[in-house]
Amino acid sequence: MMTNIRTLLHRTTRELTAGGSPSPRLDAEVLLMHYLKTDRLQLCMHPERELPEEECADFSSWVDRRRRGEPVAYITGEKEFWSLPFEVNRNVLIPRPETECLIEELLKYYGREAGPLRIIDLGTGSGAIGVVLAAEILSARVTATDIARGALEVARRNAHRHGVAERMEFIEGYLFASAVGEFDVIVSNPPYIPDDVYPLLPEGIRAFEPPAALIAGPDGAAFHREIIREGTVRLKPGGRIFLEIGEGQMALVDSLFRGGWCYQDIYFRKDYGGMERFGVAKKI
C-alpha cells in the first residue's frame, strides 16, 4: 500500500493534535522533511509523491515519539540556530531562538573584522553560541567549556561541521575551572531555573532535556554569581561579560554586577518577546 505526502501530513497533524502538540502541522512538516531529507518547498510542490508502506511505518515511530512529548529537535537530531543547522541530542539543551539576541548584542561590540579576541563560552552545550561567534568574528579564538563530556562531543562535531574547529578549544570542566588565562569576552547562557520552578516546566522539557543545564539553585542565579565573581579576575580590563538571565532575575543579576565594584556600563536587553533576558557589563 502507498500513501502520498498530502495524506501522510494530514494524518500526522491529526495524530499530533490529539497528542497535545502545540504546533501539530509544523511538527508534522518538520518531521517529514527530516525523515525524507528534503525541504518544505519540495513537500509543497510534490504532495502526490507516494511513499511505500514500510517507509510510512518507519516514519510513524517518529510521530509516536513526538506524541509522547519528545521534542522535535531530539527526534530529528538537529536544530537551527542563527540560520545554521546544529546537531543536538539529549546530552545538550536545545538552542532557543531568544539566545540569538545574545549573539546580536555581543556583535554590536565585536564585528567580523575585530582585532584578535579571546572568548570563553561557559556551559557551551551544543556549542551553538561559541560556534556562531567563531564563525562571525574571524579573529576570535573561542574556549568552550562544559562539565558534561557528552555535550562537548556534540559541540566539537558542530564546530567541525561549520568549519571553525581550528579556532576553538573544548575543555571538560566546571565553568572556568580548567581554563587558563584572561579573556576579552565572557559569554554564557547558564542554567537559571529556580529549584521550585523546575517542577512547573512543561513535561517535554523535564522528561527529555538535561536537568543540569536548567536548574540553578533556590533563586536561579547560582551560576550567575560564580561567573560574575570569577569574571573579576578572568576578564581583561575593558573586557565584557554577556549573560542570559531568567524571568524576573534582572534586579538580582544587576546587584551581583554592582556588588563587587569591578564592573561598569551595566545594562540589560529584552528579547523579542519583551522579557529582560540579557545582562551586559564591562570590567573596569
C-alpha positions in Angstrom: 0.0 0.0 0.0 1.2 3.5 -0.8 0.4 6.8 0.9 1.1 10.2 -0.6 2.7 13.1 1.2 -0.6 15.1 1.5 -2.4 12.3 3.1 0.5 11.5 5.4 0.8 15.1 6.6 -2.9 15.4 7.2 -2.9 12.1 9.2 0.2 13.1 11.2 -1.3 16.5 12.0 -4.4 14.9 13.4 -2.4 12.4 15.5 -0.2 15.2 16.9 -3.2 17.4 17.6 -4.8 14.5 19.6 -1.4 14.0 21.3 -1.4 17.6 22.6 1.3 19.2 20.4 1.1 23.0 20.4 2.1 23.1 16.8 0.9 19.9 15.1 1.1 21.0 11.5 4.6 22.5 11.8 5.8 19.4 13.7 4.4 17.1 11.0 6.2 19.1 8.3 9.5 19.3 10.1 9.5 15.6 11.0 8.6 14.6 7.4 11.2 16.9 5.9 13.9 15.4 8.0 12.8 11.9 7.5 12.7 12.3 3.7 15.9 14.5 3.8 14.1 17.2 1.8 12.7 20.7 2.4 9.3 22.4 2.8 9.3 23.6 -0.8 9.6 20.0 -2.1 6.8 18.8 0.2 4.6 21.6 -1.1 5.5 21.0 -4.8 5.0 17.3 -4.7 2.1 16.5 -2.4 1.2 13.5 -4.6 4.5 11.8 -4.1 3.8 8.3 -2.7 5.7 6.5 0.0 5.7 2.8 0.4 4.1 1.2 3.5 7.4 0.3 5.1 8.6 4.0 5.0 5.3 5.2 6.4 5.6 2.6 9.2 9.1 3.7 10.0 8.0 7.4 10.0 5.2 6.6 12.4 7.8 5.7 15.0 9.0 9.3 14.9 5.4 10.5 15.2 4.8 8.3 18.2 7.9 9.8 19.9 6.5 13.2 19.3 3.1 12.2 20.6 4.8 11.1 23.8 6.2 14.6 24.2 9.8 14.2 22.9 11.0 17.5 21.3 11.1 17.5 17.6 14.8 18.5 17.7 15.8 15.3 19.5 13.8 13.2 17.1 15.5 14.7 14.0 18.8 15.2 15.8 19.0 18.8 14.6 18.0 22.4 15.5 18.5 25.6 13.5 20.3 28.4 15.3 21.5 31.6 13.7 20.3 30.1 10.4 22.8 27.3 10.8 21.9 23.6 11.5 23.2 22.3 14.8 23.4 18.7 15.9 21.5 18.1 19.2 20.8 15.1 21.3 19.7 14.5 24.9 23.2 15.4 26.2 22.5 19.1 25.4 19.9 21.7 25.9 18.0 22.6 22.6 19.1 26.0 21.5 16.3 28.6 21.8 15.7 31.4 19.3 15.9 34.1 22.0 19.5 33.2 22.6 20.2 34.7 19.2 19.7 38.1 20.8 22.7 37.4 23.0 24.8 36.9 19.8 23.3 40.1 18.4 24.3 42.1 21.4 27.8 40.8 21.5 28.3 41.6 17.8 27.4 45.2 18.4 30.9 45.5 20.1 32.9 42.9 18.2 32.4 42.8 14.4 33.5 40.4 11.8 36.9 42.2 11.4 37.5 42.9 15.0 41.1 42.6 16.3 42.3 39.4 18.0 39.8 38.3 20.7 39.9 35.6 23.3 36.4 34.5 24.1 35.2 31.9 26.6 31.7 30.3 26.3 30.8 28.8 29.6 28.5 25.8 29.7 28.6 25.5 25.9 26.2 22.6 25.5 25.7 22.0 21.8 28.3 24.7 21.1 25.8 27.0 19.4 27.0 30.2 20.9 30.7 29.5 20.6 30.5 28.2 17.1 28.5 31.1 15.8 30.9 33.6 17.4 33.9 31.8 15.9 32.1 31.9 12.5 31.1 35.6 12.8 34.3 37.0 14.3 37.1 35.9 12.1 39.9 36.8 14.6 38.2 35.1 17.6 39.7 32.2 19.4 36.9 30.6 21.4 37.3 28.4 24.5 34.2 26.3 25.1 33.7 24.7 28.5 31.2 22.2 29.8 31.0 19.8 32.7 29.4 17.1 30.5 31.6 15.1 28.2 28.7 14.1 26.0 27.9 17.8 25.5 31.4 18.6 24.5 31.4 15.8 21.9 28.3 17.3 20.3 29.9 20.8 20.4 33.1 19.5 18.7 31.1 17.9 15.9 29.2 21.2 15.4 32.4 23.1 15.3 33.8 20.8 12.6 30.6 20.9 10.7 30.8 24.7 10.4 34.5 24.9 9.8 35.6 26.7 12.9 37.1 23.8 15.0 40.7 25.0 14.4 39.9 28.3 16.3 38.1 26.6 19.2 39.3 24.8 22.3 37.0 22.4 24.2 37.5 21.9 27.9 35.7 19.5 30.1 35.2 21.2 33.5 33.0 23.4 35.6 32.8 26.9 34.3 36.4 28.4 34.4 37.9 25.5 36.4 40.3 24.1 33.7 40.6 27.2 31.5 43.9 29.2 31.6 44.5 32.9 31.5 42.4 36.0 30.9 39.7 36.6 28.3 38.4 39.6 26.3 34.9 38.3 26.4 32.9 36.0 28.7 29.6 34.8 27.3 27.2 32.3 28.8 23.7 31.0 28.7 23.9 29.3 32.1 21.2 27.4 33.9 18.8 29.8 35.5 15.7 27.9 36.6 15.0 28.1 40.3 14.6 24.8 42.1 11.0 25.3 42.9 10.1 26.4 39.4 11.6 23.4 37.6 8.7 21.0 38.5 6.4 23.5 36.8 8.1 23.4 33.5 6.4 21.6 30.6 6.7 17.9 30.7 8.5 17.8 27.3 11.3 19.8 28.9 11.5 17.9 32.2 11.3 14.5 30.7 13.9 15.0 27.9 16.3 17.9 28.4 19.2 17.6 30.8 18.3 19.0 34.2 21.9 20.1 34.9 21.5 22.6 32.0 18.4 24.1 33.6 18.4 24.1 37.4 20.3 26.8 39.3 19.6 26.8 43.0 16.9 28.5 45.1 16.8 31.8 43.2 18.1 30.5 39.8 21.2 32.6 40.0 23.8 30.2 41.4 25.8 30.2 38.1 25.5 33.9 37.6 27.1 34.5 41.0 30.1 32.4 40.2 30.5 33.7 36.7 30.3 37.3 37.7 32.6 36.8 40.7 35.2 34.9 38.7 34.9 37.3 35.9 36.5 40.0 38.0 39.8 38.1 37.6 39.2 36.3 34.3 38.3 39.3 32.2 40.9 41.6 30.9 40.5 45.3 31.8 37.9 46.7 29.4 36.6 43.2 28.6 32.9 42.5 28.6 30.6 39.8 30.0 27.3 38.8 28.3 24.9 36.6 30.3 21.4 35.2 29.5 19.1 35.5 32.5 15.7 34.1 33.6 12.4 35.8 34.0 12.4 38.2 36.9 16.1 38.0 37.6 17.2 41.4 36.3 17.3 43.2 39.7 19.2 40.3 41.3 21.8 40.0 38.5 22.2 43.8 38.4 23.0 43.7 42.2 25.6 41.0 41.5 27.3 43.1 38.9 27.3 46.1 41.2 28.3 44.3 44.4 32.0 43.9 43.6 32.7 47.4 42.2 34.6 45.8 39.3 32.0 46.4 36.6 30.7 49.4 34.8 28.4 50.2 31.8 25.9 47.6 33.2 22.7 47.3 31.3 20.0 44.8 30.3 18.4 43.9 27.0 15.0 42.5 26.3 14.4 39.6 23.9 11.9 39.9 21.1 9.2 38.7 23.4 9.7 41.7 25.6 11.3 40.0 28.6 14.5 41.3 30.2 16.7 38.4 29.0 20.4 39.5 28.8 22.8 41.3 31.2 25.9 43.0 29.9 28.8 44.6 31.8 32.3 45.9 31.2 35.2 45.3 33.5 36.8 48.5 34.9 
